[in-house]
């Protein structure tokens, strides 16, 4: 898959250096992934939350951070919609961002 809006991740890793290793691992897996439906993601990330609108919430760094990605499975694209701390995540509506 290809990632869109990678700059959000880079900015987050700069602000929270402890997130770099887990986010790099996630990115490497995403790049190699051939996810065509939400259940494919659940095989790799059983704790991921599947939302409406092709959005998926990933728990990063032992659930210290939340990552919301909107997928276009047919095109093989993942759009970063949000990355932040748990406290920041609690202030958004992941189904609308």
C-alpha positions in Angstrom: 0.0 0.0 0.0 1.0 3.6 -0.5 0.7 6.2 2.3 -0.7 9.7 1.7 0.1 12.6 4.1 3.2 11.0 5.5 4.3 14.5 6.7 1.8 14.1 9.6 3.7 11.1 10.8 7.1 12.8 10.4 5.9 15.8 12.4 4.5 13.6 15.1 7.8 11.6 15.3 9.7 14.8 15.7 7.5 16.0 18.5 7.3 12.5 20.2 10.6 10.7 19.5 9.5 7.6 21.4 6.9 7.1 18.7 9.5 6.8 15.9 10.3 3.1 16.3 6.7 1.8 16.4 5.6 4.1 13.6 8.5 3.1 11.4 7.6 -0.5 12.0 3.9 0.2 11.1 5.0 2.1 8.0 7.2 -0.8 6.9 4.4 -3.2 7.3 1.9 -1.0 5.5 4.3 -0.5 2.5 4.5 -4.3 2.1 0.8 -4.9 2.8 -1.7 -5.9 0.2 -4.8 -5.2 2.2 -8.0 -5.3 0.1 -10.6 -5.3 2.9 -10.8 -4.5 6.6 -10.5 -8.2 7.6 -7.0 -8.2 6.0 -5.9 -5.5 8.4 -7.4 -7.4 11.4 -5.2 -10.4 10.5 -2.1 -8.2 11.0 -3.5 -5.9 13.7 -6.2 -7.8 15.7 -6.6 -4.8 18.1 -7.2 -2.3 15.3 -10.7 -0.8 15.3 -12.6 -0.7 12.0 -14.8 2.3 11.6 -17.3 3.3 9.0 -16.0 5.3 6.0 -13.1 2.9 5.5 -11.3 4.3 8.6 -9.1 2.2 10.9 -7.7 3.1 14.3 -4.3 1.7 15.1 -2.9 1.7 18.6 0.8 2.7 18.4 3.5 2.4 21.0 1.6 0.2 23.4 -1.5 2.3 22.9 0.2 5.5 23.9 -0.7 7.0 20.5 -3.6 6.6 18.2 -3.4 6.6 14.4 -6.5 7.0 12.2 -6.1 6.0 8.6 -8.7 6.1 5.8 -8.1 3.4 3.3 -9.0 3.2 -0.4 -8.5 -0.5 -0.8 -9.1 -0.6 -4.6 -6.3 1.9 -5.2 -4.0 0.6 -2.4 -3.9 3.9 -0.6 -3.9 4.8 3.1 -4.6 8.4 4.0 -3.3 9.5 7.4 -6.2 11.4 9.0 -4.9 11.7 12.6 -1.9 10.8 14.7 -1.8 11.9 18.4 -1.7 11.0 22.0 -4.7 9.3 23.7 -5.7 12.7 25.2 -5.6 14.4 21.8 -7.6 11.4 20.3 -10.3 11.8 22.8 -11.0 15.3 21.4 -11.7 14.2 17.9 -14.4 12.2 16.1 -12.5 9.6 14.2 -15.4 8.9 11.9 -15.5 12.5 10.6 -11.9 13.6 10.3 
